[in-house]
Amino acid sequence: MGNKIKNNCEHCKGEYHHDKSRKSKYCSPTCRTKASIQRKVNGVENVDYVVCGVCNLKFKEINADHLITHNLSKEEYDEKFGNRVSDKTRLNKNTWGDILTPVLSKKLSDSHTIEGYINKYGKEIGSEKHADMIKNKTYKNSVNSYIDKYGSSVGLIEFRKVQDKKVINLANQIKLHGLANGTKKYDEWKLKQKCKNSISHYIELYGYEDGLTRWFTRNNRISIANSKIDVDLKGEYKSYCTLVDKFTRISLQIYDLENIHLRGVDKGYDLDHKVSKINGFMGDISPEIIGHISNLEIITSRENRIKQHNSSQNVQFIIDQFNMDGEYLNIINNHKNVGL
């Protein structure tokens, strides 16, 4: 090692090497910062702070983020070591529970929104401060901030560690809550995500017309992103999808679609266009034809995932049904005449 000497970090106890000319107690800036934080945690054990039973570090509360580093859930730690929260921290939590009224809770939740900033600082200054906050938050959570702090190689590793902890997956939920509770919480989270993305959830939140519009807009973004259409044509395809959605809503308003009551990912069924939007666009088929009731069906979510952008009906059959539908033709012609 030449000019290097071996030492043990006073914080993590890990072995490291440093220059003889430089006195160093810690293996990294991270350990130096953590040691500084530890020195500031003082008082009476269990009253002002608690000590981690694994690494002997002091905390006001041993939370899930720290327990992940030991591959322990809260339940596993409690069973093995007992208390994770100091008396003062527990008392503060209880106090907050007593004073946190619905009005105060909403005020706190709105404090980081643009409306909250505008209410506090006025429109111009509030908008500027909110934009600065978003910019700073975006930077702090970006890989560039980690590279600036730790250097390129270590920064990328540290960034990936943080991102891996944030991911909601089965492994992380088991680490946090144990095998049984972790599996249960992950299944509940998956079901919640499915319900949130369902067309019935959007209708329940925003009403029929606005809910359909919002759901179609969201799914069009996914469809466009996953499509195999040339980049130069994606703008045209987006406009085409918007028109298809408009005529689809008209069809659903004037006709009763079979099994429409089953619609919604929470129930396991999706609204599907038999001749897909992509095939309609690539085949230069009018959007009002693709949105006609004869081209709509309710199928299982699994069938829809397998089908993807393929078509399950002959195009000519849909065109024939469309041409024979006088009521629908009159309605869409009226829409065209008024520029809707």
Residue pairs with C-beta under 8 A, 6 or more apart in sequence:
1 17
3 19
3 20
3 21
4 17
4 18
4 19
4 20
5 17
5 18
5 19
5 20
6 15
6 16
6 17
7 15
7 16
7 17
7 18
7 24
7 25
8 14
8 15
8 16
9 15
9 16
9 25
9 26
9 27
9 28
9 31
10 25
10 26
10 31
10 35
11 26
11 27
11 31
11 32
11 34
11 35
11 38
12 27
12 31
14 27
16 27
16 28
18 24
25 32
25 35
26 32
26 35
29 150
30 150
34 57
38 57
38 58
41 48
41 49
41 58
41 59
41 60
42 48
42 49
43 49
45 51
46 83
46 86
46 87
47 86
47 87
47 88
48 60
48 86
48 87
48 88
49 58
49 59
49 60
49 86
50 58
50 59
50 60
50 61
50 62
50 83
50 84
50 85
50 86
51 57
51 58
51 59
52 58
52 59
52 62
52 66
52 70
52 81
53 77
53 80
53 81
53 82
54 70
54 72
54 81
55 70
57 66
59 66
59 86
60 85
60 86
60 88
60 89
61 84
61 85
61 86
61 89
62 77
62 84
62 85
63 84
64 73
64 74
64 176
65 165
67 73
67 74
67 77
67 175
67 176
68 165
68 172
68 175
68 176
70 77
71 175
72 80
72 175
73 174
73 175
73 176
73 177
73 178
73 181
73 182
74 84
74 176
74 177
75 177
75 178
75 181
76 178
77 84
78 84
85 93
100 108
107 116
110 116
110 119
111 120
112 133
113 130
114 126
114 127
114 130
117 126
117 127
117 129
117 130
117 133
118 126
118 127
118 130
119 126
120 126
121 129
139 145
143 155
143 156
143 159
146 155
146 156
146 158
146 159
146 162
147 155
147 156
147 159
148 155
149 155
149 158
150 158
164 172
165 172
168 186
168 189
169 186
170 182
170 183
170 186
173 182
173 183
173 185
173 186
173 189
174 182
174 183
174 186
175 182
176 182
177 185
191 266
194 265
194 266
195 201
195 264
195 265
195 266
197 218
197 265
198 263
198 264
198 265
198 266
198 267
199 211
199 212
199 215
199 263
199 264
199 265
199 270
199 271
200 263
200 264
200 266
200 267
201 264
201 266
202 211
202 212
202 214
202 215
202 218
203 211
203 212
203 215
204 211
205 211
206 214
209 249
212 245
212 248
212 249
212 252
213 245
213 249
216 241
216 242
216 245
216 248
216 249
217 242
217 245
220 238
220 241
220 242
220 245
223 241
223 277
223 278
223 309
224 234
224 237
224 238
224 241
227 234
227 237
227 278
227 309
228 278
228 309
229 237
229 278
229 281
229 282
236 281
237 277
237 278
237 281
240 277
240 280
240 281
240 287
241 277
241 281
243 287
243 288
243 291
244 273
244 277
244 280
244 287
244 290
244 291
245 291
246 287
246 291
246 335
246 340
247 287
247 288
247 290
247 291
247 292
247 332
248 271
248 273
248 290
248 291
248 296
249 291
250 291
250 328
250 331
250 332
250 335
251 257
251 291
251 292
251 293
251 296
251 328
252 260
252 293
252 296
254 293
254 327
254 328
254 331
255 293
257 293
257 296
257 297
257 298
258 297
258 298
259 269
259 298
260 298
262 268
262 269
262 298
263 269
263 270
263 271
263 298
265 301
268 300
268 301
268 302
269 298
269 299
269 300
269 301
270 298
270 299
270 300
270 301
270 304
271 296
271 297
271 298
272 296
272 297
272 298
272 299
272 303
272 304
272 307
272 312
273 280
273 290
273 291
273 295
273 296
274 295
274 296
274 297
274 311
274 312
274 313
274 318
275 285
275 290
275 295
275 311
275 313
275 315
275 318
276 307
276 309
276 310
276 311
277 290
277 309
278 309
279 285
279 309
279 310
279 311
279 315
280 287
280 289
280 290
283 315
285 315
285 319
288 322
288 332
289 295
289 318
289 319
289 322
290 318
292 318
292 321
292 322
292 325
292 328
293 325
293 328
294 317
294 318
294 321
294 322
294 325
295 313
295 318
297 312
299 307
322 328
322 329
323 329
